[in-house]
Amino acid sequence: MESPNLTIRPEVVIKSCERIDDLQCKGYQIIQNSGMFCFGMDAVLLANYVRFKRGGRYLDLGTGTGIIPILLAAKEYGEGALTREERLAGLNADACRSSHDCIAVDGVTNSDAGVDQQPSGKMADGARFIGIELQPACADMAARSVSLNGLDGLVRIDNGDIKEVSCNYKKASFDIVTSNPPYIKGSHGLENPDAPKNIARHEVHVTLNQVVAAAEYALKPGGSFYMIHKPFRLAEIFECLHEHRLEPKRMQLVHPYIDKEPNMVIVEAVKGGNSMIKIDPPMIVYKAPGVYTEQLLATYEGSAKR
């Protein structure tokens, strides 16, 4: 939902080609550019499917707009989570207490979780929600969305390659890994495979196997990998997960209508888990054209699982 009149923090730059959208979650917002790949319902459903580990570390592979780490950070503590305005007010109060003249300036960036703020352009090392994005322009936009919500120090966006996770992160250092990867194999027929939307939709720069391999490397033993994908690739997904010692434990099919075939599937796999899977009740998106089901609306508005 586009909301042009939402509050903008003074130090966050919004470019002429960008807009601010309301995430319908405790007042949190996100910067988007229609010329790039904008987040869809799949990202929201994936974030809501995550079972949280309090105080855990989270890694989102191919974060795009930063939607998943932002939603996870916003929802982590369920009903007790701070709204965006409460978080920003807290940052300003912290800035006031630490200032000699105690002038509260709207939009001063500070740490959210007891982590000292780093110099401009750098993120605090204590961030627990990290998103990796290959495309520099997308990573920059996602980082500005983090600042827009006062999440600096808690959420960090890294401009990097999923295939290089083993070079840039410590092995087995994350409790939760998420990914909403490209769904379509290859780049056959694409006039511009490197266009931002094509990179997000097609396996141009990263394959399913490479995404799963990165998740296996990053996860602690017993950690969970959450992924949303297309049902027609489910056999391949399970084969790939098993190859990388990630055991499917939960699965939910997403149907556009109750009488239509599913067009998305969400899977949770546990590193080193035993062989047993739970099939959750299906998610039905629409009850009539353009009318969401109560189940879907509860997903948008509700708190995260624990």
N, C-alpha and C positions, 0 to 999 in steps of 0.2 A: 504494500500500500504506500503510494507516494505521499509524503507529508512535507511540503515545502516550508512550512512555518515552524518546524521543530527547532528547539534551542540549539544553537551552535556554539561550542566553546571557542573563545576568541583566537586561541593559538592554532586551531585546526584549520588547515586550508581546504576549502571546497572548490574544486576546479569548475570551470564553466560547463564542461561536458558531464558533470556529475550531479547526482541528486542525493538527498537524505531520505531513507525509508524507515518507517516505524516497524520494529520487529514484533510488536504486539506482545511484549514480554517485559513487564516492569519498567516500561519507558525506554528501553534500550533501542538504539538506532544503528543504522549501517549506511555507509556511503556506497553508492553503486553507479556504474557507468553502463548505459545501454549498449555501447559499442563493444563492451567486454561481455563475459559470461556472467549474468546475474543469477543469484541463488534461486533455487526453486523449492517446492514442497519437500523434495527428497532430503535436502539438508536438514530441514526442520524435523522431519520424522526420524532421521538418524540421530540427531542430538537428543531427542526425547527418549530414544530406545536405550540410551546408555545408563547402566547402573553405576552410580557414583562411588568412588572410593575417597572418603573424606581425607583431605590433605595430600591426595595422590598427585602424580604427574601425568599430564595428558599430551598426546602428540597427534596432530591432525595432518594427514598426508595429502597434499594438493589442496590447500585451504581456500584458494580462490579469493573471495571477498572477506574471508575471515569469519564467516557466519557461524561455523560450528564451534570454534573455541570461544567466541563471544557468547553464544547461547549457553554453552556448557558452564562458563564462568558465571553467567547471570543466574543460572538455575541450580547451581551446585548445592546450595543449602536449602532447597525447597522453599517452603513458605517463609522461612526466615531470611531469605536472600535480600540484599539491599536493592532498592530501585535505583535507576540511573541517577535521579535527582538526589537521593540520599547519599549515594557514593560520591557525587561531585561536591555536595555540601560537606561531607567528611574530609575530602581533599582540601577544600578551602579552609576548614577549621584547623587542620593540621598545619597548613601553610601559615595561618595566622599565629598559631602558638609558637612556631619556629622562627617567626620574623621579629626583629628587634622593635620595629615600629608597629607591629600587630595590625597591619592593614590587610584586610581580606579582599583580595583581588579575584574577581570571578574568572574561573578557568585556570588557576594556577595548578600545575601538575605536580603531584606528590605521589608517594608510595601508598599502595592500598593495603599491603599486608606486612608492614614493618620492614620493607626493603627500601634501602636508600635509592632515591631517584638518580639515574645516571645522566651525564651530560647530554645535550640535545643530539638527537640522531641515534642514541644508543638505548638499549633496553636493560632493565634491571636483571641481574643474574638469577634472582629468585623466582622468576616467572614459572608458574606451574602448568599453564595452558600454552602450548607452542604450536603454531601453524607453519607448515613449510609450503612455500609457493614458488614455482619455477619462474613465472613471468614477473619481471621487475615492476612493471606498472601496476599489476594486480597486488603484488606484495606491498607496494607503497600505499595503495588505497586501503588495503586491509589494516595496515599499521595505523593509518589516520583514523579508521573506525574504532580501533582500540582506544586511542587517545580521546576520541569524541565521547566515549562512554566512561572515561576516567578509570580505565582498566590497566593502565601502564603499571608495570611491576607485577601484575598477576597474569596478563596475557602478553605473549611476544610473537611477532610474525618474523620468520626468517626467510629471506630470499635464497632458495636453494633447490637442489634436485633430489627427488625421492631416491634416485639410483645411487646417491652419494651419502645416504644416511649413515652408513658405516664409517664414513670419513669424518663426519661432523658431529656425531653424538656418541655418547658412551653406550656400549652394549648393555642390554637388559636394564635400562634406566627409567623406563616408563611403566606406569600401572595400567594405563588405558591408551590404546591407539585407535583412531577413527579414520575413515576414508570414504569419500564419495567420488570414486575414480571415474575416468572416462569409460563409457559403456560400450563403445563401438570399436571393433577390431580394425586396425590399420587405417590408412588414409586414402584408400582407393577412391578416385573420382573427385577428390578435393582440389579446387583450383589453388587454394592457399592453405596448405597444411599448418603453417605457423600462425595463422590468424588466431587471436585469443579464444574465440568461441570454439574453433576446431580443436585446439589443444585441450580444452576442457571436455569435449564430447568424444573425441576419437583417441585411440591409443597411438598417438603420433610420437610422443616423447617418452611414454612409460607404458608398460604392459601390466596386465592383471598379475602375472607372476612376480614382476618386479615390485609392485605395491605390497603384495603379501610377504615377499622376502624382506622388505624393509620393516614391516610390522613385526615379523618374527625376530629380527635383529634387535629392535628397540624395546620389545616387551620383556618385563621381568617374568620369571617362571610363575605361572598362575595368573598372569595378567590377561586382559581381554582385548580382543580386536573386534571392532564394530565396523561393518561395511554395508552400504546399500548398493544394489546392482540390479541387473535385469534377470528375470526368472529363466529366460531361455539359455542363460549361461550358468545355471545353477550346478549342473554336473561338473563343469569345468572349475567352478569356484570351489566346490568341495574337494575335488582332486588336488587343486593347488594348495588349499589349506592343509590337507593331510601331508602333502609333500614337505611343508614347512613346519610340521609338528604343532599345528594349530587345530584343535579339535572343535568342530561345530557343536555348540551347546544350546543355542536358542535361535529361532527363526520366525519371522513374521512376513506373510505375503500381503501386499498392498494392492487393493482392487479399486479401479476408478468408480465402479458401481457394483452393487451386490450381485448382479447377474452377469458381470463381465469377468473375463480372465484377468489374473493379476498382471500388472505391468511393472511392479517393483518388488524386490525382496530385501529384507534386512536380516543380516546374520551376525550373531555374536560367536566368536571362537576363542577358546582359552588355550594359552600356551602350555602344552604338556597335560592337557585335561584328559579325563577318561571318556570312553566312547558312549555317550548318551546325549540325545538331543531332545529339547522341548519345543513343540510347535505351538506358538502363541496364537490366540484368536486373530483372524485376519483384520486388517485395517480397511475400512470402506470409506472412500473419500467423499463421494457425492451421493445424496439421496434423490436429487433431481438436478437437471442441468443448471449449473451455477450456484447450487445450494449445497453447502457442506453438511455432512452428517454431524450429529452431536459428538460422536466419537472423535472425529477429526478436530472439531473445535476445542474439545477438551485437551487434545494433544498440543495445540497452539497455546492455549491459555494455562494449562496445568503446570505443576511443578515436575521436576525431574525425579526419576526413580532413584531409590537408595539401595 
